[in-house]
Amino acid sequence: MNKIKVLCLFALVFSATTFAQDTLQEVNLKANERSLKQLKKPAANTYVMTKKELLKAACCNLAESFDTNPVIDVAFADALTGARQIKMLGLTSPYLTITEENIPSVRGASQAFGLSFTPGTWIQSIQITKGAGSVVNGFESISGQINTELLKPFEAERFFVNFYGSSDARFELNTHISQTLSQRWKSLLLVHGNARVVQNDMNHDGFLDNPTGQQVNILNRYQYTNNEKGVVGFFTFRYLNDQKIAGQKDFRDHAGFLHDGAWGSEINTQRFDASTKVGYVFPDMPFQSIGFQNAFSYHNQEGFYGLNQYGISQTNFYSNLIFNSIISNTLNKFATGLSFNFDQYRETVRVPNFVANPHRIDTSVGAFFEYSYDNTDDFSVVAGARVDYHNRLGVFATPRLHARYNPWEGGTLRVSAGRGKRISNIFAENQQFLASNRIWNVASGNGEIYGLDPEIAWNYGFSYAQSFKLFKRSANIGADIYRTDFQQQVVIDPYRANELSVRMLQGDSFVNAVQLDFSINILTHLNLRTSYKYYDMKTDFASGANQRPLQAKHRFFVNGEFSTHEHENGSRWKFDATYNWLGSQVLPTTTDLPQRSAAFGTLNTQVTRVFSKVFEVYGGIENATNFRQPQVISGANDPFGNNFDASVVYGPVFGRMYYAGLRFKIN
């Protein structure tokens, strides 16, 4: 009974959703198989990246952890700040719900840089769900959900250190220390520091290819487990200080945003987080439990991009109460509860044609109910709905549905549908355009946010996966087809030179996303994974254009991994290689950049030598093909002129990059 109770406790506190609970159980059972796995049991189309997958690349932070993953697309947001932008089903991260242990994390003020604030060594696993997420986690999800599980005090090594250095002068140090406080209490201290100390200008345009600066990131968490009383709890505290300096090589930090002859940018961010998660399983009913999540965060970003000034602070409080039980029997389960969210935003905006200090408070309270049926054999369904009252959006309903059917052995068929509604923070989510001198034309109306209305979209999906034997080797094929239809959308139109139009959608906007996958275990310890993606994306812009910019219609992905036999002391070799090919992309209108990009491919490789269960070293090459976007900045010779624009980035800026590191741990 105690083992059952422990499993239920961890499923409750870690996942907080019905299909996420299934995901967690699947990870526990299958973690030793593949590093990236499309799960068969959950009703939702869910992938899990394990720690093994994260070690296949440098993976310095969460934004960089998806390079070996065909589900998520990764690109640079601009040519200056080094920020990575992720996309799923053709839509950028604001349309995803990004959570940390199912507590919303990257949202609002942190959209531009928040993914770089979670170091890779802190991550235990990542769950990726295509299509609208669970109603338990809110109403904002449109194209999917990414949930990160951090290291747990009772599971982490007693001591861990990771050192990383690269040829672009980036250095990182991670240290983990866990300590047993008592039989029921254990703590974990995670310390991360990174710095880039040398200016790099590989394309000789006078601008840094990536920013200099440093980050200090400290997390301390405590875990309480009482198996006899059925209680488990996590208490987490974090502090972050991140500084970035970008621009021309002659720019000096603290020069101020009034130029001294050189164009420069400084972005300084401080953040504090505190969260609690407590779960209780009823002693005589292990199928019935209560979970209570609370989180507080304060995010403050100050900075400027040349003459453009932008700062934002966000104070957030989030609370979620979840009750899980059954209806008649364990085939029929449900989760219900109440949630509350409070956001206070303060912004400073100084851009061409828009000067303001927006300040607003957003509050929402909601109730949700999610029913799930699973016959443990060939059929499961998760149907949920929530009703929320938002002080700016009013009262509205959010329905979501996921269903799975196994028509025959090895085959898994899924369908999903759901509605999402969200507020667009136009400046925080589009900071790449601040690295330009475009004139902002915000066509404000009677809406509640910058005079604009909320965004509303429906997402529909179909997925099929089949496992089989090919030449006596395990193989898998899969096909995903998803469509997102926007009823309301804030449209950012970059198709007029020197101008940026921001207005509500007038016409149609949709995304059709198709993905075909094939993977095979070629030999013992040798795996191959391939993927092809096709995107059909159209939006009616004010300029008359309808093609989404900076989005390749065709993408091709190949990943190969090989490892030697593991000896008794844990020693072995590991080899990984990932090739990404992107087709031509339509580019925003500028004065001296082409209208379309050329197709290109990049290759990343890594070799790891594991000497023992305690010590290993690794080294690799990013962008081994050495492809660089020929020109990344429009008007670079006159950065204070009307034609300056550093936001049009479709490919690598730096070129080939070498890195190496070591890991040492004591269990």
Disulfide bonds with the S-S distance in Angstrom:
none
